[in-house]
Amino acid sequence: MIINLQTSLMEAPAKENILKVERSSPVAVLPEYETPEGSMFLSSLDQMAPAIVPTVYCFDRSDANVVDVIKQALAKVLVHYYPIAGRLAKNSRGKLVVDCQKKLGVSFVEATADCVIKNLGNLIIFDSDVLGKLVYRDPMEHILEVAPLLTAQVTKFRCGGFTLGIALSHCMADGVSAMNFMNAWAEIARGEPLSLVPCHDRTVLKSRLPPRITGPYNEFVHISDVSNMTAFYEEQQFVQKSFHFDAEKLAILKIMATKDEQVTGSCTNFIALAAFVWRARSVALKMKLHQQSKLLLAVNFRYRLTPPLPDGYFGNAVALPCCLCSVGELIEEPISASAGRIKKAIESVTDNYIRSRIDYLDMYQYEGFPLGTLVITSWTGLEYGYTNFGWGEPTFGMGDLLRETCLFMTEGKEKGITVVLGLPLSAMNTFEKLVCDLNEA
């Protein structure tokens, strides 16, 4: 059984220095017209996500005015998405807000590359060296009150193609919101009106007074690194790879996930694939049987609230329901049992769960993801193929994955799901073998 495996540039040292890029100095792009001032509330979900997320959009063709079109459209779209032109600040409670009066704008860079785009290899996942040349990172980004909330770099290649590299603060947007912004930017570049007007009222996700916490929440349970994975990650090269599961392979996984009728009702491709990846990754990392393992599932809850969030809500609206068990339980039970755990966790995301979790986050500081945690995020529903600035649909890619992150993505017009993750080299080799023979996972 052959699975299409795509290797990142990290495993191709000969290609690491193939990309030479010359950049202009960054310029600040401001909204074209006056926009609201004051400060904008950030929810507890926004507060826990100050990381910068780099992404790259690759286009096969362009013309001489590509930079001007994208730059001018950015100034126009910032009128609608004006908080992105501001800066983070802290209020009297020490909570982050967006200072919309401090309009320092978006850092915009023009660049040229001395090669053709196809020399980059896999456009789904980039290694740090290439990503760092295609995405401009502000040298002050570690200072929250100074760092731009968005940077943009247009890089033109010898073949006539170009890339648009983006670095966006996760405080501002989750995947759905980021894609809505990018597609609005592209619509304006094409001379079209916005198809979706953003909603900036994040107080709809404000914590309740008094808080009503109805946990417990397994995602906040501390787990110890009894398997010494810390040393594993420190001693070996961290490798990023993508694995494509076509319709046939997904059908096999669904049969495995529904065997023994452990899953009641429908079993989606996401559930079946998540169950497989959770188990295979745990085996690949050689976790001890008594090691606790957490699986967090990023669930978009926009339509799970009562009433649903407004269309165009711009912010973070993702819950992280958790499956928690020992590795011994995970690998000894059939995949159908793991799938059952995942389905139950996803179904637990109700209005009460979301409101209670927001209350919890407002009262207690989130300490991040301990080793032994896997966070699976599905971007298969994101419409990054619509980010057409006038030169066709892009290929969408990223890199610099966190060690606990796994992404499910679509890949151009190919059917199926592409799994993207990073592991220590020997663990990745084991994971790849398990992927090549699904029945051994």
C-alpha positions as CSV (number, residue, x, y, z in Angstrom):
1,M,0.0,0.0,0.0
2,I,1.6,3.3,-1.1
3,I,0.8,6.6,0.5
4,N,1.9,9.8,-1.2
5,L,4.7,11.1,1.1
6,Q,5.9,14.7,0.7
7,T,9.2,15.6,2.4
8,S,9.9,19.1,3.6
9,L,13.0,21.1,2.5
10,M,14.4,20.4,6.0
11,E,15.5,17.0,4.8
12,A,17.1,18.4,1.7
13,P,20.3,20.2,2.8
14,A,21.4,20.8,-0.8
15,K,18.3,23.0,-1.3
16,E,18.6,25.0,1.9
17,N,20.6,27.8,0.3
18,I,19.0,27.7,-3.2
19,L,16.8,30.7,-2.3
20,K,18.4,34.1,-2.3
21,V,16.0,37.0,-1.7
22,E,16.6,40.7,-1.8
23,R,14.2,42.7,0.3
24,S,13.2,46.4,0.4
25,S,13.0,48.2,3.7
26,P,9.5,47.7,5.2
27,V,7.0,50.5,4.8
28,A,3.9,51.0,6.9
29,V,0.6,50.6,5.1
30,L,-2.2,52.5,6.8
31,P,-6.0,52.3,6.2
32,E,-6.9,54.4,3.2
33,Y,-9.5,56.4,5.2
34,E,-10.0,57.4,8.8
35,T,-11.1,54.4,11.0
36,P,-12.5,54.1,14.5
37,E,-10.1,54.8,17.4
38,G,-10.1,53.8,21.1
39,S,-9.4,50.2,22.2
40,M,-10.9,47.0,21.2
41,F,-11.7,44.2,23.7
42,L,-10.0,40.8,23.2
43,S,-11.7,37.7,24.6
44,S,-10.1,35.1,26.8
45,L,-9.6,33.0,23.7
46,D,-7.8,35.8,22.0
47,Q,-5.6,36.4,25.1
48,M,-4.2,32.9,25.1
49,A,-3.0,33.1,21.5
50,P,-0.3,35.9,21.2
51,A,1.9,33.8,18.8
52,I,2.7,35.0,15.3
53,V,1.5,32.6,12.5
54,P,3.5,32.7,9.2
55,T,1.8,31.5,6.0
56,V,2.7,31.6,2.3
57,Y,0.5,31.9,-0.7
58,C,2.3,30.8,-4.0
59,F,1.0,32.1,-7.4
60,D,2.3,30.8,-10.7
61,R,2.0,34.1,-12.6
62,S,1.8,37.8,-12.2
63,D,2.5,41.0,-14.1
64,A,4.5,44.2,-13.6
65,N,2.0,45.9,-11.3
66,V,1.5,43.0,-8.9
67,V,3.1,44.7,-5.9
68,D,1.2,48.0,-6.4
69,V,-2.2,46.2,-6.7
70,I,-1.7,44.1,-3.6
71,K,-0.3,47.1,-1.6
72,Q,-3.2,49.4,-2.6
73,A,-5.8,46.7,-1.9
74,L,-4.2,46.3,1.6
75,A,-4.8,50.0,2.4
76,K,-8.4,49.6,1.2
77,V,-9.1,46.3,3.1
78,L,-7.7,47.8,6.3
79,V,-10.5,50.3,6.4
80,H,-12.8,47.3,7.0
81,Y,-10.3,45.3,9.1
82,Y,-8.9,48.4,10.9
83,P,-7.8,46.7,14.2
84,I,-5.0,44.9,12.3
85,A,-3.4,48.4,11.7
86,G,-3.3,49.0,15.5
87,R,-1.1,47.5,18.2
88,L,-1.6,45.4,21.3
89,A,-1.8,47.1,24.7
90,K,-2.7,46.2,28.3
91,N,-5.6,47.6,30.2
92,S,-5.9,48.3,33.9
93,R,-6.5,44.6,34.6
94,G,-3.4,43.6,32.8
95,K,-5.4,42.1,29.9
96,L,-4.5,42.5,26.3
97,V,-6.6,44.9,24.1
98,V,-6.0,46.3,20.7
99,D,-5.1,50.0,20.7
100,C,-6.8,51.2,17.5
101,Q,-5.7,54.8,18.1
102,K,-2.0,53.8,17.7
103,K,-2.3,53.3,13.9
104,L,1.2,52.2,13.1
105,G,0.0,50.1,10.2
106,V,1.0,46.9,8.5
107,S,4.7,46.3,7.7
108,F,4.9,45.7,3.9
109,V,8.0,44.5,2.1
110,E,8.8,44.0,-1.6
111,A,11.3,41.3,-2.5
112,T,12.8,39.5,-5.5
113,A,14.1,35.9,-5.6
114,D,16.8,34.7,-7.9
115,C,15.1,31.4,-8.8
116,V,11.8,29.9,-10.1
117,I,9.1,28.9,-7.7
118,K,9.3,25.2,-8.5
119,N,12.8,25.2,-7.1
120,L,11.3,25.6,-3.7
121,G,10.1,22.0,-3.7
122,N,7.1,21.2,-1.5
123,L,4.9,24.3,-1.3
124,I,2.7,22.9,1.4
125,I,5.4,23.0,4.2
126,F,8.5,25.1,4.3
127,D,11.6,24.7,6.4
128,S,12.6,27.6,8.6
129,D,15.3,28.9,6.3
130,V,13.0,29.3,3.3
131,L,10.1,30.5,5.4
132,G,12.3,33.2,6.9
133,K,13.1,34.5,3.4
134,L,9.5,34.5,2.2
135,V,7.9,36.0,5.3
136,Y,9.0,39.2,6.9
137,R,9.3,39.0,10.6
138,D,9.6,42.4,12.5
139,P,12.7,42.4,14.7
140,M,10.5,43.9,17.5
141,E,7.8,41.3,17.3
142,H,8.7,39.9,20.8
143,I,7.5,43.3,22.3
144,L,3.8,43.0,22.1
145,E,3.0,46.7,22.4
146,V,5.4,47.6,19.5
147,A,5.1,44.6,17.2
148,P,2.9,44.9,14.1
149,L,-0.2,42.7,14.1
150,L,0.4,41.8,10.5
151,T,3.4,41.9,8.1
152,A,3.2,41.2,4.4
153,Q,5.9,40.4,1.9
154,V,5.5,40.1,-1.9
155,T,8.4,38.1,-3.5
156,K,8.7,38.0,-7.3
157,F,10.4,35.0,-8.9
158,R,12.2,34.7,-12.2
159,C,9.5,32.5,-13.6
160,G,6.9,35.3,-13.4
161,G,5.3,33.8,-10.3
162,F,5.2,35.4,-6.9
163,T,4.6,34.6,-3.2
164,L,2.7,36.5,-0.6
165,G,4.1,35.8,2.8
166,I,2.0,36.7,5.8
167,A,2.8,36.9,9.5
168,L,-0.4,37.5,11.5
169,S,-0.8,37.7,15.3
170,H,-3.0,34.8,16.5
171,C,-4.6,37.3,19.0
172,M,-6.3,38.8,16.0
173,A,-7.7,35.8,14.2
174,D,-8.1,32.1,14.1
175,G,-8.0,30.2,10.8
176,V,-11.5,31.1,9.7
177,S,-11.1,34.8,10.5
178,A,-7.6,34.9,8.9
179,M,-9.0,33.4,5.7
180,N,-12.0,35.8,5.6
181,F,-9.5,38.7,5.8
182,M,-7.2,37.3,3.1
183,N,-10.2,36.6,0.8
184,A,-11.6,40.1,1.4
185,W,-8.1,41.6,0.5
186,A,-8.1,39.5,-2.7
187,E,-11.7,40.6,-3.6
188,I,-10.7,44.3,-3.3
189,A,-7.5,43.6,-5.4
190,R,-9.8,42.1,-8.1
191,G,-12.0,45.2,-8.0
192,E,-15.0,43.5,-6.3
193,P,-17.0,44.5,-3.3
194,L,-16.6,42.6,0.0
195,S,-18.8,39.5,0.1
196,L,-18.5,39.3,3.9
197,V,-18.5,42.4,6.2
198,P,-16.4,41.8,9.3
199,C,-17.9,42.0,12.8
200,H,-15.4,43.4,15.4
201,D,-17.6,43.2,18.5
202,R,-15.7,40.6,20.5
203,T,-17.7,41.3,23.7
204,V,-20.1,38.6,22.6
205,L,-17.5,36.2,23.9
206,K,-17.0,38.1,27.2
207,S,-16.8,36.0,30.4
208,R,-19.8,36.0,32.6
209,L,-20.2,37.8,36.0
210,P,-20.2,35.9,38.2
211,P,-18.3,33.2,36.3
212,R,-20.1,29.8,36.0
213,I,-17.5,27.1,35.5
214,T,-19.0,23.7,35.0
215,G,-15.8,21.7,34.1
216,P,-13.7,19.8,34.8
217,Y,-11.7,20.4,31.6
218,N,-9.2,17.7,30.8
219,E,-7.3,20.1,28.5
220,F,-6.0,21.9,31.6
221,V,-4.9,18.8,33.5
222,H,-1.1,18.8,34.0
223,I,0.6,15.7,32.6
224,S,4.2,14.7,33.5
225,D,6.9,13.8,30.9
226,V,7.5,10.3,32.3
227,S,8.7,9.1,28.8
228,N,11.5,11.7,28.8
229,M,10.4,13.1,25.5
230,T,12.1,16.4,26.4
231,A,15.5,14.7,25.8
232,F,14.1,13.0,22.6
233,Y,13.2,16.4,21.1
234,E,16.5,18.1,22.2
235,E,18.8,15.3,20.9
236,Q,17.4,14.9,17.4
237,Q,16.7,17.0,14.4
238,F,13.1,18.2,14.3
239,V,11.6,17.2,10.9
240,Q,8.5,18.4,9.3
241,K,6.6,16.3,6.7
242,S,3.3,16.0,4.9
243,F,1.4,12.8,4.2
244,H,-1.4,12.7,1.7
245,F,-4.4,10.4,2.4
246,D,-6.5,9.9,-0.7
247,A,-10.1,8.8,-0.8
248,E,-9.2,5.1,-0.8
249,K,-7.0,5.4,2.3
250,L,-9.6,7.4,4.1
251,A,-12.2,4.8,3.3
252,I,-9.9,2.1,4.9
253,L,-9.4,4.2,8.0
254,K,-13.2,4.7,8.3
255,I,-13.7,0.9,8.2
256,M,-11.1,0.5,10.9
257,A,-12.7,3.4,13.0
258,T,-16.3,1.9,12.8
259,K,-15.3,-1.7,13.4
260,D,-16.9,-3.2,16.6
261,E,-19.5,-0.4,16.5
262,Q,-17.5,1.6,19.1
263,V,-18.6,4.8,17.2
264,T,-22.4,5.4,17.3
265,G,-23.8,7.4,14.4
266,S,-21.7,8.8,11.6
267,C,-17.9,8.7,11.6
268,T,-16.3,11.5,9.6
269,N,-13.0,11.4,7.7
270,F,-11.6,13.8,10.4
271,I,-12.5,11.5,13.3
272,A,-11.1,8.4,11.6
273,L,-7.9,10.1,10.5
274,A,-7.4,11.8,13.9
275,A,-7.7,8.5,15.7
276,F,-5.0,7.0,13.5
277,V,-2.6,9.9,13.8
278,W,-3.0,10.1,17.6
279,R,-2.1,6.4,18.0
280,A,0.7,6.3,15.4
281,R,2.3,9.5,16.7
282,S,2.3,8.1,20.3
283,V,3.9,4.9,19.1
284,A,6.5,6.8,17.0
285,L,7.5,8.9,20.1
286,K,8.0,5.7,22.1
287,M,5.8,6.9,24.9
288,K,5.7,4.7,28.0
289,L,2.5,2.8,28.6
290,H,1.8,4.7,31.8
291,Q,2.4,8.1,30.1
292,Q,-0.7,10.3,30.0
293,S,-1.6,11.5,26.5
294,K,-3.8,14.4,25.6
295,L,-5.5,14.9,22.3
296,L,-6.9,18.4,21.8
297,L,-9.2,19.0,18.8
298,A,-9.6,22.5,17.4
299,V,-13.4,22.9,17.0
300,N,-14.9,26.0,15.3
301,F,-17.9,26.9,17.5
302,R,-19.3,29.8,15.6
303,Y,-22.6,28.0,14.9
304,R,-22.6,26.0,18.2
305,L,-23.5,29.0,20.3
306,T,-27.0,30.1,21.1
307,P,-27.5,32.4,19.2
308,P,-24.7,31.7,16.7
309,L,-21.9,34.3,16.4
310,P,-22.6,37.0,13.8
311,D,-21.5,36.2,10.2
312,G,-18.1,37.6,9.7
313,Y,-17.1,37.5,13.4
314,F,-13.4,38.5,13.3
315,G,-11.5,36.9,16.2
316,N,-10.8,33.5,17.8
317,A,-13.8,31.2,18.0
318,V,-12.2,27.8,18.6
319,A,-12.7,25.4,21.5
320,L,-10.2,22.6,22.3
321,P,-12.2,19.6,23.7
322,C,-9.8,17.0,25.0
323,C,-9.4,13.2,25.0
324,L,-7.2,12.1,27.9
325,C,-6.0,8.6,28.6
326,S,-2.8,6.6,29.1
327,V,-0.8,5.5,26.1
328,G,-1.3,1.9,27.2
329,E,-5.1,2.4,26.9
330,L,-4.7,4.2,23.6
331,I,-2.6,1.6,21.8
332,E,-4.2,-1.5,23.3
333,E,-7.8,-0.5,22.5
334,P,-9.0,-0.7,18.9
335,I,-8.9,2.4,16.7
336,S,-12.7,2.3,16.8
337,A,-12.5,3.1,20.6
338,S,-10.2,6.0,20.0
339,A,-12.6,7.3,17.3
340,G,-15.4,7.0,19.8
341,R,-13.5,9.1,22.3
342,I,-12.9,11.8,19.6
343,K,-16.5,11.9,18.5
344,K,-17.7,12.2,22.1
345,A,-15.2,15.1,22.7
346,I,-16.4,17.0,19.6
347,E,-20.0,16.5,20.5
348,S,-19.3,18.0,24.0
349,V,-18.8,21.4,22.5
350,T,-22.1,23.0,23.4
351,D,-23.1,26.6,24.2
352,N,-22.7,25.8,28.0
353,Y,-19.3,24.2,27.4
354,I,-18.0,27.2,25.4
355,R,-19.3,29.8,27.9
356,S,-17.9,27.9,30.9
357,R,-14.5,27.5,29.2
358,I,-14.3,31.2,28.5
359,D,-15.1,31.9,32.2
360,Y,-12.3,29.5,33.2
361,L,-9.8,31.1,30.9
362,D,-10.6,34.5,32.3
363,M,-9.9,33.4,35.8
364,Y,-6.9,31.1,35.4
365,Q,-3.8,31.6,33.3
366,Y,-3.3,29.0,30.6
367,E,0.2,27.5,30.8
368,G,0.6,26.1,27.3
369,F,0.8,22.6,26.0
370,P,2.9,20.0,27.9
371,L,4.8,17.3,26.1
372,G,2.4,14.3,25.6
373,T,-0.1,16.7,24.0
374,L,-1.2,16.5,20.4
375,V,-3.3,19.4,19.0
376,I,-5.1,18.5,15.7
377,T,-6.4,21.4,13.6
378,S,-8.4,20.9,10.4
379,W,-8.0,23.5,7.7
380,T,-9.8,21.4,5.1
381,G,-12.8,23.7,5.2
382,L,-10.8,26.9,4.8
383,E,-11.2,28.6,1.4
384,Y,-7.6,29.5,0.7
385,G,-8.2,28.6,-2.9
386,Y,-10.3,31.7,-3.2
387,T,-7.4,34.0,-2.3
388,N,-7.1,35.1,-5.9
389,F,-5.6,38.6,-6.2
390,G,-6.2,38.5,-10.0
391,W,-3.5,36.0,-11.0
392,G,-5.3,32.7,-10.3
393,E,-5.7,30.5,-7.2
394,P,-2.7,30.0,-5.0
395,T,-1.0,27.0,-3.4
396,F,-1.1,27.5,0.4
397,G,1.7,26.6,2.7
398,M,3.3,27.2,6.0
399,G,6.1,26.0,8.3
400,D,7.7,26.4,11.8
401,L,5.2,24.0,13.3
402,L,5.0,23.7,17.0
403,R,6.0,20.3,18.2
404,E,2.5,19.4,19.4
405,T,0.7,20.6,16.3
406,C,-0.8,18.6,13.5
407,L,-2.7,20.1,10.6
408,F,-5.2,18.5,8.3
409,M,-5.2,20.4,5.0
410,T,-6.5,20.1,1.4
411,E,-3.9,20.2,-1.4
412,G,-4.9,22.1,-4.5
413,K,-7.6,20.2,-6.4
414,E,-6.5,16.8,-5.1
415,K,-9.1,14.7,-3.3
416,G,-8.4,13.6,0.3
417,I,-6.6,15.1,3.3
418,T,-2.9,16.1,3.7
419,V,-1.6,15.6,7.2
420,V,1.2,18.0,8.2
421,L,3.3,17.5,11.4
422,G,6.7,17.7,12.9
423,L,8.6,15.0,14.9
424,P,12.2,14.1,15.9
425,L,13.9,12.4,13.0
426,S,13.7,8.8,14.2
427,A,10.1,9.2,15.4
428,M,9.2,10.6,11.9
429,N,10.8,7.6,10.3
430,T,8.6,5.3,12.5
431,F,5.5,7.4,11.8
432,E,6.1,7.1,8.1
433,K,6.4,3.3,8.3
434,L,3.1,3.2,10.2
435,V,1.4,5.4,7.6
436,C,2.7,3.0,4.8
437,D,1.0,0.1,6.5
438,L,-2.1,1.3,8.2
439,N,-2.8,-2.1,9.7
440,E,0.3,-1.9,11.9
441,A,-0.7,1.4,13.6
